[in-house]
Structures are given as C-alpha cells and as structure tokens.
Amino acid sequence: MTIRFVLLVNKQGQTRLAQYYEYLTIEERRALEGEIVRKCLARPDNQCSFVEHRNYKVIYRRYASLFFLVGVDGEENELAILEFIHCVVETMDRYFGNVCELDIMFHLEKAHFMLEEMVMNGCVVETNKQNILHPIQLMDKTT
Amino acid sequence: MGTRLRDMIRSIRACKTAAEERGVVAKECAILRNAFKESDPDYRHRNVAKLMFIHMLGYPTHFGQMECIKSIAAPSFPEKRIGYLGLMLLLDERQEVLMLVTNSMKNDLGHTNQFIVGLALCALGNICTAEMARDLAPEVEKLLHSTNSYVRKKAALCSVRIVRKVPDLVENLMVPATGLLTDKHHGVLVAGVKLCTELCQTSEVAIEHFRKHVNTMVRVLKNLVISGYAPEYDVSGITDPFLQIRLLRLLRLLGNGDADISDTMSDVLAQVATNIEGNKNAGNAILYECVQTIMAIEAIAGLRVLAINILGRFLANRDNNIRYVALNTLVKVVSIDTQAVQRHRTTVVECVKDSDISIRRRALELVCALVNETNVKVLTKELVDYLKVTDPDFKGDLTARIAGLVQKFAPNKQWYIDQIILLMVEAGKYVTSDVTRSLVVVISNANALQGYTVRTLYRVFQAWDGQESFAQVALWCIGEYGDLLVSSENKLEGEEPLTVTESDIVEIVENALKDSRASSATVAFALTALLKLSIRLPNSADRIKALILEHKGSLVLELQQRAIEFGSILTKHNDLKGALVERMPVLDEARYYANNAMGIDGQQTTDIEALEPHANGHVRQPNAIEKPTAAAAAAAANLIDLLSFTDEPTTLSNSSGNALLDLLGGGPMGDANSASSPGGGDMFLDLLSSDGPAPLATTAAVPLEGLLDVEPIANTSLGNSSLNGGTPKGPPAIVDPIANISFGNLSLNGGTAKGPPAVVDPFADLTSTAMPAPASAPGLPSIIAMQTNGLKISFDFTKAVDAPKATVIKASYSNLSSNIYTDFVLQAAVPKFMQLQLEPATSGILSANSSNLVTQVIKLTNNMHGQKALVMKLRVSYKVNGNNVLEQGQVNNFPAGL
C-alpha cells in the first residue's frame, strides 16, 4: 500500500516531473512512462481514473493541459490517491499562484521540494498546505 | 561557466526533434562534466538542478553523483537541500556511493536545525539500505521522541523504511510508535499510524501489542468523525480523510481474527459508515476504506449489512470511479458473503460490457467469482455473447475466464463440448492448448457423444475461419472418429441429420491442408488425421496416400518426416497399419485433471486425488514419498499428454529418465492393476502401441510382477541416474524398466543412508507389503580391486535377488603407507553396456596406516547381464606430502554372476 511513483505529464505526453519511490533503470523508466502515458491519455473523460498496468495501478487526474499520474500497488485506496493529487495541485497553486506547466518546468526543484514534504518513501506524510510550504518559503526568504 | 538553468530549459524546449534534443542535452552534459571537474562551488547548486532536469528527461546522469554528495556535505542550507534532492533522484540504494554519504547523514541527523534534520530523515526514508538502516537506527529512534513535530513525523516514516529493511528492529520501535498515537499533530499521527501498521504487518508480536491500544485509535478516529470544522486539515467538509483512512486500515489489521477487538471498534465503524456523507470524493474514500475494514474484521451481522448496502449504493453510482471501487471491493467480499454479492449479479454483468476497460476487468473477475452450478449456463451465455463484440485487448482474458468457468461448472459433457467448440469458433486464437487438450480428453471419454461431437465439428469446420485451436481439435476428431461421420452412429435426440460421404471428409481435410492460414502444426494434425482415415475410409485410401505424399518435399522438417513415414507405412506396411492407427484408447480423465488441476483450482485437485485411488481399488500409501512422486509424474505425464494428444510418434529420444521410465514402465503397469503409477498409464500404452509393432504389454508386464508397488520409489530416485536416452521404439529399451526400477530403489537407499541398503530401507513397510524386502544375494566374495605400494582398494558386493542386473559395490580404501593421503578421488569407467553411479566417498582423507576406514558406494547396472561379465577401469588420484599421485588399474576379477 504505497505510492510507487508520481508523474506529471503534459498533453503531448512529455514528462514534466518524475519521482520514483523504487529503483528503475533509465530504460525501464522511459518504457514505463511511455506505456502509461499512452494508456492514460487515450482514455476519454467519462471513464474512470484508474488504469491497471503491469503490476501497478495508475490513478490519474487531468488539470488543464497537465496530467498527474500516481502509480500505486494493489492495496492502496484509489479514491484517497485522487484526493492526494488534488492536494498536490492546490499546494502548487498556492505557491506558484495558478500553477501551469512552465512554473513546474522552470522550478522543478521547488516542485520536488513540495512533493518531498508531502510524500516520503511512498507514504503521504503531510497534507496541510501551510506545513508543506513553510520550509520552502523560509528558504526563499533567506536567499 | 555554462548557461543558466532557465536558458538550458528554453533551448531544450525549443528543440523540434528528439535528435535535436539529444544534441542539446549532450552538449549540456559535457559542460556539466567540465564544471564538476573544476569543482566550482559557486555554481554547484545550479549544476545539480540542471542534472535533475536532464535526469527527468530520461538521460543518464550518473556522472553527477559525486557532486550531489559534495553538496550534501556543504554547510549552506540551499546547497544541502538540492544535494539531498539530487541524492534521492539520481542515486538508488544499490550504488556504493551511498556508503560515502552515511557519515554526512549521521551528522545532519544530529544537527540543531530542524530542517536539516528533516532533510536527512527524508533522504534516509527514501533510499536507505539495510546497512545504513542498521547504522542509523539509534539516531532515528531518538528523533522519534523529539519535541519538534516536523522532526517527529519524518522520523516516524523513516522508521517505516528501517523496519522494512531490518525487520528485527520491530521490538525497539513498538513503544515509541505507541507514543505517537497520542500526538496532537496530524502529520505526526498520520506517520505514526503508518508506522504502527508497518510493524503489525511485519510481526505478530506487534499486532498483540497494538491490540492493547485499540481504544486510543478508536478515540482518535471518533474525534475526527464528530469534530466540527477543522480548517488545517479540512477536505471538502471532512477532517483529514488521509488520517481516517490510515486509522481504518490499522484497525482492520488488529480486528482481523479477534472478536473482542472487533467488538471494541464496531461502534466507531458504524459511526463512520453512517455519518460520513458520500457525495464527495473524500467522503467516499473513507466509506470505501470503512467497508473493507468491516468486511475484514469479525463484525456483527448488522454492521456487515451496513457495509454491503454502502457497496450497493456505490455500484449504482453514476461516477465510474465509484463503480470501479465498488467492484474492486465486491471481489474481496465475495468469499466472505457470496449471497450479498449475488444480489448485484445483473448489475455486475452489465459492468462487464462497460466501455471502460478498467471497469470491465474488475467486473469480469467478479462475475467469475459469482458463477456456480446453478447460474453457469446463463452467465456463460452472457459472456460468450459479449465475447463476439469485445475489443481484441480484452478477448484473451475473457476467453481464458470463460474456459475456466465452463471446465469447472459444466453440468454435463455435451454442454461442455458445445461451449468449448463455441469458444474456439468465436475466439480461436485466444484458446490455449490446455483448453483444447482437456476437450480432447473429455471427448475421448464420452463414448456416446463422439459421433455427435465429430458431426458438430465437421459442420462448423466447413465454414472454418482460420481458428487454429479449432482446426486442430476438429482434425484430430475427424481422424479419430471419421467413420462415425459417414455412419451417423450414436445419433442424439434432436440432432440434425448429416449426410457425409467419404470423399467429403477427405476433401475437408484436404482443404485444411492447403489453406494458407493453417500453421505447420495444424498441417501436421491434418497429416496424422489422413493416416488414420486411410483405415477408417478404405475407399479413399489412394487419394489419401497421394495427399500425404504431396508433403514429401515439405520445407518443414516435421511435415516432411511425417509425410515420408506415413507414406512408407501406407505403401510398405499394409499388414501393420490396421493395428497402428486403431482408435486411441480412452484417455484417463481423472489423471489428466489431477495433473492439470493444480494450477486451476485447488479444490478440484483434492477431490480428484481422493477419488482416484478408490476408482482403481488401490489405497494410497500415506507416505512422505507421495509428493515428490506426484510432482515428478506430473511433469512426465505432461510430456506424455502432449505426445499422445499431438499423436507424435517420434522425437522421444531427448526425454528425461523419469519420463522414459513412466513411458516404459508406467504404461503396462497402469493397465495391469496399479494406480500407483501416477501418470496416465493408458496414454503411454496407447502411444507405444500406435507407434511400433512391439507388443508392450507382454514383454514388460510379466517380469514386473511383484515389483509394482516399488515403482513410485523408483520414479523419484531415478531423476539423476542416466537412462541412456533410449527411444521407446526398439525392444532393448523396453526390457530395461525392471532393472531401472530396482536400481532406483537401491540408489534411494544408498542416497539416504550410508549403511547397507536393505537394512535401513525407509520404505521397508511399503515394499514388504507387496514383496519380500530386497535381500542380498548370498555368497559373493569380496575382491581386491587394486593394490599398489601404498594403497589397497577392496570391493564388497550386494545384490538384490529381484534385480539381477544391478549391483551395489562398497569400495573400501586402505592406506598402507605411513603418510597421510589427502584429496583422495576415485574415478571409475565401465563399458557402454553398463551404467555406473558413484556416490561420494565418506572422506577424502586416508590417514596413515588405516585400513578400510574410508568407503564409497558404487552402483552398477549391467544391461548385458548373463552375457558379459563386469569390467571396470579405475583411476585414483591423491596427494602425499603435497605431491600429486595418479594411479590406474583395471579390475578383471569380478566374481561370476554379476
């Protein structure tokens, strides 16, 4: 019951952020990302947000031109992961102010910092936006 | 100096093709490498950030690992921050570089700044190895008691990883983890509950421990459910759904299998199930978790009803996500409460036809769990109808499932045959060979249905649409039962009349033979069918012969061989061919399923196993040897199944010793009276009798008398003994089994005990019921096989009365010198008509002036017993005072009668 990876992908299928909580080689990652993106992006809106792929269950949600994909193992609560994705987006919104693809691209490390505060070793650890952003904002102030 | 991060990203974005992008990245990587070489600390932060970006794009970045480690050791926070991030992204626990970082991490764990401690904990929690976990566990444990909630929560999750890597640390962590359950901070709570869950999953002791604290968890959950608006952790009106879900999951682990604990938590579960509103995703997530918990613990009936009702509501929901989740849960629930799930059957069947493949998959799994004897016909019809319209992706799954259901629940054979034929017609290429094979077994057993089946197949085959599996079954049946097509024997009531002439039959086979869609395997089936038809349809014999001979020049070796062999049977061996292609004996159904059921259905296996011995009037020995025998036989029988089904007369020479023994010994025995031969005995017999002229039953069965019950033992021990790989074609191999059986018996004894075989026979009870225990033949004198200046080797012989060909030799080694011999190795060689097996010697060291201290068992089988005497060459090598000594000799003085 852990998160295996978090992926942010744009409408063209280009990866914009990738965080894995288990080791995959570069080739494996590229292949996996390609397969999953192809599968998820092809699904119409009215279909459910869960796709089973290999031994992963991918839970995805689309925000404008960005797809958030989270890969989990079989035992995870799918609806909770959807809620988690929403929480990630809200957090990024609060930090960047209406987040868009470019914000994440040009501030990749910031996006990672946020994710790092929220998820550790595949488990959700913090969902309060203020707590998540506090260390990052502190760092911004000092530099 | 390099470009700014921003510029690099821009230039990468500007790339129009992948090649262009690769070029830009390669250039950047080169600049980065140079920068790392110069190790300019001012730009390290920026460089690591660039590296991360390149890594995200999927390019190798290993050259930057050291740079991350340097950043971590840097004093400034931003640099550390990016260093740790790089560490987590670019490195993995398999890299030795991680060793270097352990010390920096240890320092950071003891830092006064909470954020630096948090960083180290986070990195440790994401990538630590077992070694690091062991090294740093004390520090992390201390941090669990920190006064700072930011540190506590990270330490808790870090401990989760540590426990996963080093499970024996569970007991150290149980008490601190319990402390976290009363924490006020939600982040700490959520991490603490996760840690408790992890501990419970790792150890039984932890479950017992946390059961004592169930009241605490219940209280926390209750507060969350009834508390009013809590802005910090509110998600659409619900307080911290993530924490609630974690708690429900922990309660599930604790309540499972313990009625008292389940009772303690039932109140709060009922509260969650009734109070949480299901109109928002967050609420549904909690309800979903709650239902799973209720179904997993020992809940009272009322609570279960509540849970099932929630699932019913979910299933009726218009949101696909909710329906998916409902199906997913019902699959888990179906084993607990089938009745409750059956009520939703129609809805579930509808879901199999949903446009969404995720939902279809779940629904299909559920439908299969719901099928039973009473509804199998209705549900199968639904599924088969759907099979016609479904997309190709899904057909494989669906076909396999339908086949499984039909096999498991078929009310009668005719229905079974009909359904599988239908399945092959609709989804021919997705039907696996297992399915077709068991169909053939069933047909072969259903005497009354053979006519009906072959006529049905014929009818459908006229409109063949290239389905491989169907063609093969149809061809096999037409070959086997072609005469029933013409005569219309065994007509069932209500069966449509069918008039077929001999030439029609030959024509349909010919069509298949010439069809471009037919694979070479199918053509091989067709050729064999033709051979059989040449007897069944005497008037068309010439045409058949011509058809077979057309393939004489086939480029496929297999087909060419068949054509030529069959051709020569038809032209030269007219007297043989009648016996050769007569109808296959009935394939043994029970055994076939016993061998195959393992994978399909555990229940079925045991049933059949229970039935089988009775059917044969033979009581199984409750002996440990059973299992390996069955396993070995299953492997062998599979091979045989394959052979008998494909009607393959050659290619046996490579089969393993086991299979061969089964093939040779098992056949006649199975027929004679014993069920202890675990493979399908009839099938072997049939294989052989259809294969060559040798009348097996007479040659092999007679000398086997009295040995039958030893046979399972022989089977198990024979695995590594060489069996010469003889083909079953000629008589020499057929005479073999007796020798091999007793040989196997002896080698098993010798393998388990060092003493004389007959005495410590672990299966004495087994053998003695059927026959006297193998006794040594009296009066075999010991011989001195070899004597040199410093070494004497003497042989003692043991021989079982019932196995004249086998001899067990005990070689004793004596050191006649006053020097110690080390690394003593004896090698022996025998002529080709004998088989030799050397057991390891009791020691490789012969102490000075010792006699007969070291012994070694040598097993011999003389296949020309009575015609040729034993001879053996020996080669001995050992070390004296560090010098290698090599001695050779020939043993010619074996006593007569070996």
Interface residues (C-beta under 8 A of the other chain):
Chain A: M1 T15 R16 L17 A18 Q19 Y21 Y23 I26 R29 R30 E33 R43 N46 Q47 C48 S49 F50 V51 E52 N77 E78 L79 A80 L82 E83 F84 C87 M105 F106 L108 E109 H112 F113 E116 M120 N121 C123 V124 V125 E126 T127 N128 Q130 N131 P135 L138 M139 T142 T143
Chain B: L5 R6 I9 R13 A49 M52 F53 M56 L57 G58 Y59 P60 F77 P78 R81 I82 L85 M88 L89 D92 E93 R94 F115 G118 C122 G125 N126 Y150 K153 K154 L157 C158 V160 R161 H186 G187 V190 A191 K194 E232 Y233 V235 D240 P241 F242 I245 R249 N281 A282 N284 A285 Y288 E289 N320 N321 I322 R323 Y324 V325 N328 S355 D356 S358 I359 R361
